């Protein structure tokens, strides 16, 4: 039983304790402990944990590798280059890069849990550990994580009730600009986030989008493969897209799944359906639910397209912040039991599918001091 399974089980137990606790102080203590586990797992990992971590560490420390070194490689986005230059003033070590990029990735996520998740603050951390490979991406994609965290900060300022309107717009705009110059994926993620925010979602539409996307990709999976093959051929000559295509297209490591199968896509789809079922009419107005439904639907439809996950990653990361009000109601007991069983199934998948020696390099796990 590896460390991810152990922490996921602990998270589930903390979630159950949180739901049973009547004292708000105790619930907050449980949340802080769960947050420490999630952040610590990321921040104190060794430089060989996470697909590209060791390459970024070589780039940062000057030891070199696949990405070269900071002084000579100017192909990265300027925002990431600036961040590395700033961190070098603190310490040019593996620990410095891993620790601070992990904090930048996780702190806005944890803050939004603290601010916005009323009915459970630990469920989003359980989902972070177990579903959609979000944990794996936070360990691997340092540049994209920087960009996504800046989008989170922009969202925090934009939705804050404690900052005057003119200042919140200025701060949100500043962080959006920093996100754009930190990773090109934000140019695709932002329109999706904005578009989702203005969708008027009702329960019927949420079910149709979520379930329909799964049915659609099961029926038309070969057609979509041909369409995306054609897209690859058309975009190969476009300089702006060539790097992403060469890096991600046809690379199983960045695909949503190694194959389009009902067994791989259905459990996460059922999770979204379950959360919709536990939602009140008022919950359906939540931006987080909209991000979750659209993100999960695009995840399903894009299962043929290796780059799609990197596009919907910000939607799913923000989407798991959604916690329905029905979670705290006794009449949803069956739904809550199903939710727990589903999380156990995701943990089972960690046991079955997470193996040492794979491209994601999640195992064997090591701490930075080992």
Buried (B, 14 or more C-beta within 10 A) or exposed (E): EBBBBEBBBBBBEBBBBBBEBEEEEEBBBBBEEBBEBBBBBBBBBBBBBBBBBBBBBBBBBEEEBEBBBBEEEEEBBEBBBEBBEEBBEEEBBBBBBBBBBBBBBBBBBBBBBEBBBEBBBBBBBBBBBBBBBBBBBBBBBBBBBBBBBBBBBBBBBBBBEEBEEEEBEEBBEBBBBBBBBBBBBBEBBBEBBEEBEEEEBEBEBBBBBBBBBBEBBBEBBEEBBEEBBEBBEEBEEEEEBEEBBEEBBEEEBBBBBEEBEEEBBBBBBBBBBBBBBBBEEEBBEBBBBBBBBBBBBBBBBBBBBBBBBBBBBBBBBBBBBBBBBBBBBEEBEEBBEBBBEBBBEBBEBBEEEBEEEBEBBBBEBBEBEE
